[in-house]
Amino acid sequence: VKLGGAVGIGDPSPFGNAALASANPRQVPWIHWMIVPTVLVLLLVVGYPIAQTFILSTQDYNLADVTPPRYVGLKNYGDLFSDRVFWQSLKNTLIYSFGSVAIAAALGLIVALLTENTWGSRALGTLLVLPWAVPGVVVGFLFRYMYLANGGIVNAVVLSLGIISEPVPWLNSSSISLAAVMVCCIWALTPFFYLLLSAALSGIPNEVIESARVDRTGTAAMIYHIKLPYLRNHLLIGSLLMVIGCFNDFGPIWAMTQGGPGYATSTLVVYVYRLAFEQFNFGYASATGVVWLVLLLGFTIAYMPILRKE
Amino acid sequence: MATASRLGARANLKEASMSLLNRKGLQFLAVAFACQVASFGLCSLASAQEQITLHFANTGLAEETTREGIQKVVADFEAANPGIKIQMEAISFSDIGRQMVLRVRSGNPPDIAELDGNDTIMVALTGGLAPLDNLIPPDLMKNIKPGDFAGLRIDGKFIAIPWNTATAGLWYNKKILAAAGLDPNKPPRTIQDLMVALKAVKDTQPDVIPLGIDTTNRPFSLTSNWPWMKTFGAIPFGENATGANSPEMKAYLSWMRELAEKHYIDPGRKIGEFRPPAAQGKVAFMWDPVLLQGVIQSVNGMTNQQFYDTWGVVPMPVGPSGKSYSYESGQQLAIFAVSKHKDAAMKFVDYLISSPTVIGDYTIKLLSSMPTLKETGDPKLDAELDTPIFNAFAHDISPTLTPQPYGPKFAGAATAIMAGVQQAVTGDEPIDEIAASIQEQLNRL
C-alpha cells in the first residue's frame, strides 16, 4: 500500500482510494475491515437495545409483576390499532414535530435574511442563539410558569394590553394547549435555523449576488431565485434533524403538561414513558416504541431522495 | 595542606555520620510506616467487622425544607449507634416509587426506603420487600395505631411500617371567608354549602383561588380525588366498582366541570403549587393533608396562634352518597428482602418512628405530620400534638379515611381517570363521552 504520496486534494479519502486501487487492488479490502470495531460497538450499544425492544414487544411483560414474561406474538401490535390514546398521541406527535419545525424554519429564515449584512448582526446572533442553548426541561418549566392562568406573565401582558378580558388557561385548555406547547418548541428551535441559514447565506458567492444586482433583480426575486436555492440543502438537513429531535422531545412537554389536559399534548414519547415507567407495562410500551422507530426510519428513508435531488 | 586534609577528613566523617544517620532514620521511618500500615489494616479490619452501612432512600434529603432535619436525625442515630452508618440517597417524591421498582428488578435496591401510597404496593408486588412480621419489635407493634397499618399487608404479611400519618382535610381560610360575608366558624358541611361559599369568595375576591385541588395526571392525583368521587357514590374501578360510565361518576365529572367553568378551581396545578399562594392568603379552600400547616408557616413565618386564627380544617363536605371521605398520604418505611442487615435496619426504622426527638423535631415540626404511635410517652410531645389542627385530624378527619384500590393497575387507571377529569375541566366534550372513554381505557388494563 502506497501511503503518504499520491493523496490529492480532491481524493475522497486521505489514503487516496483511486491510487490505492490502482497500485494494488487485492490489498484494498483490509482497509474495509478496519471499520469492524466500530460496527461491533454500534451493534452492542444500538443494535442490542433495538433487538431487545423487538423481543419485548412480543411479550406480556410487566416489571411490577413477579410472573415471568409471556410470549404473546403480535398481540401488542394488534392492541395498538384499537388504542385511542396511541392514535391521539401519534397525531399530536406529527402535528408537534412537523408544525414546530416548519414554523421555526420559516422564522429562522426570516430573521437570517433580515439580519444579513446588518450592523451588529454578530451580537444579535449571539443573543438569538441563547434559547437553543437552554436545556429543554428548563425551557418547559419557564413556559409552564409563564403560561399560568393565575400569576403567569403571558396572561398579565396580554390582559394589560387589552387583547383578552380574562386569563386564558394556555396549558389547560384542550383546544389550545398543543399550540401553546409548540410555541415553546418553536422558541427553542428558531435560533438553530437562524444560525444554520445565516452561515449558509454568508456562503453564497459574491459574484452571484453581484450579477443579480447588475441585472436589477428585486429583493423578492433575489430571495426566491438566488438565495433560497442555495439554502435548500441546509434547510432540508436541518429540518430532518429537528423533526427527529421533536419526535423524541420529552422534557419540555413533560415539564409543561405531562401530556395533558386529557391527552391533548400527549406525544408518542410521553405515552411510551407513561406505559413503561408509570405502569411498568414494558411489553406494550416496547410495541409502541417499535412503531415509533419504524415511523422515524420510514420518514428518514423517504427524505433521503429529496435531499439527493439537485 | 594539613589543615585542608583535616578539613577533608572532618567532612568525610560528617558525611559518613550523616549517611549512617540517614540510614538509621530511614530504617526507623520504614519500621514506623510498617507499623502504621499494619495498625491501619488491623483497625480497618476491626472496623469492617463492626461497622454496618445501611442505604436509606428517602425524599426528606431531596427537599430543601427537610434536608437539614433528616441529616440531624441520621447524625443523632449514628452517634447513639456507632456500629451503624446510614448512607442516605435523596430521591424526589414523584420518582421514589419508580426508582425502587427499577432497582429491585435490576438487583440493587437500598436497605430501607421511605414510600407511600401506591408506590409501597407496587414495590411490594415485585417481591422485593422483606416481610416485617418477625422483625418489628413487639413493643413497637403494640404502640402503633391499628388503623395506620391498613392496606400494608400482602398475603397476610406486613410489607411496610407506617412512619407518620398525613390525612387530608378541607382547609379553609377564615379571613377570606369573613371577607366574603360568610361565617368563618361555620365551614361548609355539604357540597351545596361548598358551592355557595365558593361563589361568595369568587364574587367578592376575584384574585383569590376559591378551591385548591390537584387535577394533574399522576397516580397521586387519583389518590387525592378518590374521596371526592366516593362522596358522589362513584367507584370507577377496583372492589365494588360502579364503573366510570356510571351516573355517579358522571355526576362527579359534571361537578368538576362546573367548578372549572365558574373558575372556582385552577386546573392543571399540582397541589404543591397551591401552597405558596395559600400562604399569601390567596386560596380560600385547600384539599390538602395535615402537612399544609408546616408549609404555610415556613413560607410566611406565621406563629402557631396566627395560623390557628387564620386557618381551620374540617372533613370533606358530604356529597350525594351522604358520607365524607379522606385519603392518607403519610410515609411508610420498608426494608428490602436482599438487605443483609435487616435487624440493624429495623433498629433504625424503630428509631425513626418512636424516638421522641425524631417525632418532635422532624415528624411534627418539619413534616407537620402526626406520629403513628398511640402513646409518645413524652408529655411535652403530647402537648405539642394537642392543637386545634391535630385534634381535628385525629378526631374528625381520620375516621373518614377510605381505602384506595392500590395495586398493579392503579397507575394505569390513574392515567385513564385523571385524563378524563382533565377533559371534563378543560374541554367541552360531553360528559357521557368522557365517562365512556374512561371506561373503555379501564377495560383495556
Chai-1 contact restraints between the chains, C-beta under 6 A:
chainA,res_idxA,chainB,res_idxB,connection_type,confidence,min_distance_angstrom,max_distance_angstrom,comment,restraint_id
A,L63,B,R105,contact,1.0,0.0,6.0,A-B,restraint_1
A,A64,B,V101,contact,1.0,0.0,6.0,A-B,restraint_2
A,A64,B,M122,contact,1.0,0.0,6.0,A-B,restraint_3
A,A64,B,L125,contact,1.0,0.0,6.0,A-B,restraint_4
A,A64,B,T126,contact,1.0,0.0,6.0,A-B,restraint_5
A,A64,B,P408,contact,1.0,0.0,6.0,A-B,restraint_6
A,V66,B,G127,contact,1.0,0.0,6.0,A-B,restraint_7
A,A149,B,D266,contact,1.0,0.0,6.0,A-B,restraint_8
A,N150,B,D266,contact,1.0,0.0,6.0,A-B,restraint_9
A,L171,B,G268,contact,1.0,0.0,6.0,A-B,restraint_10
A,N172,B,P267,contact,1.0,0.0,6.0,A-B,restraint_11
A,N172,B,G268,contact,1.0,0.0,6.0,A-B,restraint_12
A,N172,B,T426,contact,1.0,0.0,6.0,A-B,restraint_13
A,S173,B,T426,contact,1.0,0.0,6.0,A-B,restraint_14
A,S174,B,T426,contact,1.0,0.0,6.0,A-B,restraint_15
A,S174,B,G427,contact,1.0,0.0,6.0,A-B,restraint_16
A,Q258,B,N217,contact,1.0,0.0,6.0,A-B,restraint_17
A,G260,B,N217,contact,1.0,0.0,6.0,A-B,restraint_18
A,G260,B,Q422,contact,1.0,0.0,6.0,A-B,restraint_19
A,P261,B,Q422,contact,1.0,0.0,6.0,A-B,restraint_20
A,P261,B,T426,contact,1.0,0.0,6.0,A-B,restraint_21
A,G262,B,A419,contact,1.0,0.0,6.0,A-B,restraint_22
A,G262,B,Q422,contact,1.0,0.0,6.0,A-B,restraint_23
A,G262,B,Q423,contact,1.0,0.0,6.0,A-B,restraint_24
A,Y263,B,A419,contact,1.0,0.0,6.0,A-B,restraint_25
A,R274,B,T415,contact,1.0,0.0,6.0,A-B,restraint_26
A,F277,B,R98,contact,1.0,0.0,6.0,A-B,restraint_27
A,E278,B,A411,contact,1.0,0.0,6.0,A-B,restraint_28
A,Q279,B,A411,contact,1.0,0.0,6.0,A-B,restraint_29
A,Q279,B,G412,contact,1.0,0.0,6.0,A-B,restraint_30
